[in-house]
């Protein structure tokens, strides 16, 4: 079993994880986070990971409205998720986790269709 912790995407997090003998960090780039700042820091995060031998086990984004009230996709949010998935790949991270909002005015079936889309 590997143990890790949720942490801020910065050098100190890698150092603390290494000192604690942890194998990985999880980064939550949720709504309200500075996603652009995270995306631009990926090269430095790769360097810190390599220096400390602490991997990135998960990149996640929660709290986003991916489904709009009319049942269409929120293209801005979907495209940001694609960028975060690419960043996870650059970080040798195999897991991207996210949620999907539920739109009350749509049927359960339609919500599921759009979430899958």
C-alpha positions in Angstrom: 0.0 0.0 0.0 1.2 3.5 -0.8 0.3 6.5 1.4 0.0 10.1 0.4 -1.7 13.3 1.3 -3.7 16.1 -0.2 -1.4 19.1 -0.4 -0.8 22.5 -2.0 1.2 22.3 -5.3 4.4 23.8 -4.0 7.9 22.7 -3.0 7.3 22.6 0.7 4.6 19.9 0.2 7.0 17.6 -1.5 9.6 18.1 1.3 7.0 17.4 4.0 5.8 14.3 2.2 9.3 13.0 1.8 10.1 13.7 5.5 7.0 11.7 6.5 7.9 8.8 4.2 4.8 9.3 2.0 4.8 8.1 -1.6 2.6 10.8 -3.3 0.7 14.0 -3.2 -2.8 14.8 -4.4 -3.5 18.2 -5.8 -7.1 19.6 -5.7 -7.5 22.3 -8.3 -11.1 23.0 -7.3 -13.4 25.9 -8.3 -12.0 29.0 -6.7 -8.4 27.7 -7.1 -5.9 29.5 -9.3 -5.9 26.9 -12.1 -3.7 28.9 -14.4 -1.1 29.3 -11.6 -1.1 25.5 -11.2 -0.8 24.9 -14.9 2.1 27.2 -15.3 3.9 25.6 -12.3 3.9 22.0 -13.8 7.6 22.1 -14.8 8.6 23.1 -11.3 6.4 20.4 -9.8 8.0 17.8 -12.0 11.4 19.0 -10.7 10.3 18.8 -7.0 8.8 15.4 -7.6 12.1 14.1 -9.1 14.2 15.7 -6.3 12.2 14.2 -3.5 11.1 11.0 -5.1 7.5 11.9 -4.1 5.0 11.3 -6.9 1.7 12.9 -7.8 -1.1 10.3 -7.2 -4.0 12.4 -8.2 -5.1 15.7 -9.7 -8.7 16.6 -9.0 -11.3 19.3 -9.7 -14.5 19.6 -7.7 -17.3 22.1 -7.6 -17.5 22.9 -11.3 -20.7 23.2 -13.2 -20.0 21.1 -16.3 -23.6 20.9 -17.3 -25.4 24.2 -18.0 -29.1 24.7 -17.2 -30.1 24.1 -20.8 -28.4 20.7 -20.8 -25.3 21.8 -22.9 -21.7 21.4 -21.8 -19.9 24.3 -20.2 -17.1 24.4 -22.8 -14.9 26.7 -20.6 -15.0 24.2 -17.7 -14.6 21.1 -20.0 -11.5 22.7 -21.7 -10.0 23.5 -18.3 -10.4 19.9 -17.3 -8.7 18.8 -20.5 -5.7 21.1 -19.6 -5.6 19.6 -16.1 -5.6 16.1 -17.5 -2.7 17.1 -19.7 -0.9 18.5 -16.7 -1.5 15.3 -14.8 0.0 13.4 -17.7 3.1 15.7 -17.6 3.3 15.0 -13.8 3.3 11.2 -14.5 0.0 11.1 -12.6 -2.4 8.4 -13.7 -5.5 9.8 -12.0 -7.7 12.8 -12.7 -10.8 12.9 -10.5 -13.8 15.2 -10.8 -17.5 15.4 -10.2 -20.3 16.5 -12.3 -23.2 18.8 -11.3 -26.8 17.7 -11.4 -29.3 20.1 -13.2 -32.7 19.9 -11.5 -34.6 21.1 -14.5 -33.3 18.1 -16.6 -34.4 14.5 -16.2 -32.1 12.1 -14.5 -31.6 10.3 -17.8 -30.6 13.6 -19.6 -28.2 14.5 -16.7 -26.5 11.1 -17.1 -26.3 11.6 -20.9 -24.6 14.9 -20.6 -22.3 13.8 -17.8 -21.1 10.9 -20.1 -20.7 13.3 -23.0 
